[in-house]
Amino acid sequence: MSQFSSEYGKVAVLVGGDSAEREVSLMSGQGVLQALRSAGVDAHAFDPAARDLGELRRDGFQRCFIALHGRHGEDGTVQGALELLGIPYTGPGVMASAIAMDKVMTKRVWTAEGLPTPKYVWLAPDRQTREQVREVPDVLGLPLIVKPPREGSSIGVTKVRGYSQMQDAVTLSARYDPDVLCEEFIDGEEVTCPVLGEGATARALPVIRIMAPDGAYDYQNKYFTDEVKYLCPSGLPEDEEREIQRIVLASYRALGCRGWGRADLMIRASDRKPFLLEMNTSPGMTSHSLVPMSARAAGISYEALCVQLLASAALDTVAHPAAA
């Protein structure tokens, strides 16, 4: 038996769920489950779309590895339920998860902290008239990006090149989220950088440079093709890599993250300035996923990464003994 066999008790790997990213979560969860079991952990798949979360306590689970993506997985809701159940879980807590899931709120925090992020226009449901939608390119310029602020995996995202495309882009985005985020397009290279740990001890892993066909780093290319090239080591100048890691660590701490996360950025071609796009608080763990790739470059195997994340499982709140 492995040294890990009893250290973590009975572990639930939360997979599937009911978000638009269910398919990806099932792939992530399968990888995590196999890795934990191969390390001797008593791990079991648990799909909240099929089972009531209350069964976690009834069935004696002592920790949860959250491999859910999107709503009800990385938006603070399942984290809140686990807080009430008193079962430690991987990744950031309730507040950090809720803020990071909402790209508008994330931008507000980052802007307040003086961190670089593309200019944006937020279209609430009552601000999506034809006239208001047509005015967005006047503010942000063209091309621009339209996306749902609370979805991930590039779902519902459109690169708008002309005024005539705006309405269709907003309509598509609104299918996934009543609010719509319109964002300045940063022309340049896309990079991503994971973080492990908490507070002052958190550390940024190696940066990954993403080279997608025709710059189309979309849902299909992310998960179901081998057309995208990922460079890790990134091949960026050392000072650029260090600056990206510095900004990513600052962005992670500003949101109050713990456990792990992965920031996505663009490096503007004209002046090499990095811009933060979003923070993923339950990153993918599939065969195509980026955190395992970066961890490997830092000398951490997939199995060791999964065990390290499980070891970091925690609760936001410490239970107080009931008053006598």
Order of alpha helices (4+ residues) and beta strands (2+ residues): beta-alpha-beta-alpha-beta-alpha-alpha-alpha-beta-alpha-beta-beta-alpha-beta-beta-beta-beta-alpha-beta-alpha-beta-beta-alpha-alpha
